[in-house]
Amino acid sequence: MDLGIQGKRALVCASSKGLGLGCAEALAEAGVDLVMNARGSDALEAEAARLRSEHGVEVQAVVCDVTTAEGQAQVIESAQGVDILVTNAGGPPPGLWSDWDRDDFIEALDANMLTPIAFMKALLPGMIDKGWGRVVNITSQSVRAPIPALGLSNAARTGLTGYVAGTSRQVAPFGVNINNLLPGIHATDRADSLDGSVAAQQGISIDQARANRAATIPARRYGTRQEFGAACAFLCSKQAGFIVGQNILLDGGAGNMTM
């Protein structure tokens, strides 16, 4: 399928690895020029060079921490005029309700709610002026089915979901579509971290923890960054113009929900 976005330009946050990289790869394959961001320069520069070579697209790498005001300003300056925004940030650590204080919640909100909102506020006006734009926020299955150990993530990402629910309807008349992708467990560093925590708590190996988790997923496996990226690229396509304000699960069937 021709996604119809060749020559468009996209900002993909946290895209040196994991799900962000999957999105950057799929968009580059569709002919989209990229602004890629991450905190670590080596991995980011390596992936940016690879995508330039493999797909012949322009790729600008911006190394910074987007949860800081300085990092946000740096990325926003580089991304002015983009047609596509993919927001993404690693989730806060798991724990118990009694573990977290106000500072923990503020940090989670900054990373997983307020930073995506800052990027939308900065970049949506340019999309509206052009009469076309796409925003995809990578959130989590936990906004539909909260995960007990991920209270910080549940709270912050659900807040972003509420913001998108209203904002997406306000910008849709201008040809700008905002949607959320809700990943379940994918084979990423985040999954390794969560499985490591379970392994430590239960006194089992990380391989056993991974196998136990996979057994709870109807697909009986973890997702891949490539299939996640393909879903993101479709939501950014011209064919997805009638999809507005949706929360789309990619979880292998783990969440048994009718809505």
Summary of the structure (lengths in Angstrom):
residues: 259
radius of gyration: 17.7
end to end distance: 27.9
largest distance: 55.8
contacts: 900
relative contact order: 0.16
helix: 53%
strand: 15%
